[in-house]
Amino acid sequence: MEEYLKLGSLNNLKISKKTPQGLYLEALDGDTVLLPNRYVTDDMNIGDEIEVFIYNDSEDRYVATTDKPKYEYGEFGVFRVVDVAKFGVFVDWGMPKDLFMPLGNMKKELQKGDSVIGKIVYDEKTDRLMLDSKLSRHIKKAKNYDVNDEVKIIVIAKTPLGYKCIVDDMYEGMLFDNEIFEDVRVGQKKKAFVKNVREDGKLDLSLQKIGSRDDVKDKVYKVLKEWGEMKITTKSDPEEIKKYFKVSKKAFKSAVNELIKEDKIIQENGTIRIK
């Protein structure tokens, strides 16, 4: 149960009162928030703890919902502009009330239908959430990472080298095209691994653990077991190997050779099959 109401986040709160408008939920400090009737279900009872998301309603009051947004407070994301005003724009974030981004937080002029990368921030003056697309305000230099540390990323842009990412909602990283063996799109959230911490504080990333031959071998063997026999070999086209196994041809060849030595598979007549 939360000590206090956390705007823009999921909260575990206790149902304290039932009213004609809905249920009032209480944090440990005694503050309450309304869960409107449209989110109330028959199995919700006084004293129960439930998980809700808290955001600002159309009058900027705190209100709870059992729906979940695309992104929460403190997270970076890719947002679609749904309305344009003189003082800023409104973007869709999956909530009934669109998220506002004032002109001062805009990196460039935007039109309805545009996509924009930004971070959900809290404005103390208005006590509400808003979007900020000036990413440099929120990016820090990465320091305390080791090779193969697992991180969460959101893909924010395609570049000539690969895909630029935000790492752990705080750092900048890069996935390189020649090391990507699965579908990657702008806006995706993924798990990745640290390959290198650069001198400029940015991170080189990989979607697979570095040097983890056993992981690749296990992945290849799992796919082969599912198929039983496949018309594919170590001489197959790299794109075909990538399509089915999500690894490079070099890594695939190494894994297949090890599996043959372990007497788990047979490669012959243009196929590989499980023994």
C-alpha positions, 0 to 999 in steps of 0.5 A: 500500500502506498504511503501517499498518492503518486501522480502518474504511477500505479498505486496500491490503495485501500478502498475507504468509502463508497459514494454515488460518484464511485469509490474513494481510495486511501493512501497511508497518509490519509489522502484519498482519490476517487475511482469513478463508477465506470471503473468499479466492479462488483468484487471491490469491497470496503477495506480491499486494496486495489491497483489503480493509475492516478492522473489529472482529470479535465479539471486537473484534479487527481482521479484514479482509473483501473486502465493503464497508460502507454507510459507512466511518469518519468518514462520516455515514449513516442506519442501522437499529437491529437490536438494543436493549440496556441500554447502547446499541443496535446498528445495521446497517452492512452488516458481519457484526458490527453497529455499536454505539452507546452510550447516551452517543452517543444523542440520544434513546431508540431502538427496534428498527427505528428509523432513526437518523442518525449518524457512525462514530467511533473510540473510543480507550479500546476501540480500536473503531468506534462510532456517534454520533448527536449530530451537533452534536459533529461539525458545523463552520462552513463557510468555504473554499467558493466558488460552484459548488464541487462537494461530496458530500452525504448527505441526512439529513432532510426539512424544510418548506423542503427537505432538510437535508444533511451536506456533505463529512462535516463541514458542514451544508447545505440543498437547497431544494424549489423548486430540486429537479428530481430524486428526493431521499430521506433517506439518499441520497448525492449530488453537489451544488454550493455556492450560498451560504455563509451567515453562520452557517456553513451551506451553501445547495446546488444539484444543478445548477451555478449559472448554467450555461445550457450545462449545462442546454441540453446536458442537454435536448438529450441527452434529446431526442436519445434520444427523437428526438421528444417530446410536450412543449413549453415550454408543458407542465406543470412537473411533466412537464418535471421528470420527463423533463429534471430541470430547472425549466420556466424553465430548460427554456424557455431551453434550448429557445429556444437550441436552436431558434436553433442550428437543432438542434430543431423545436417544433411541433404540441405536440411537439419533435423533433430536426432 
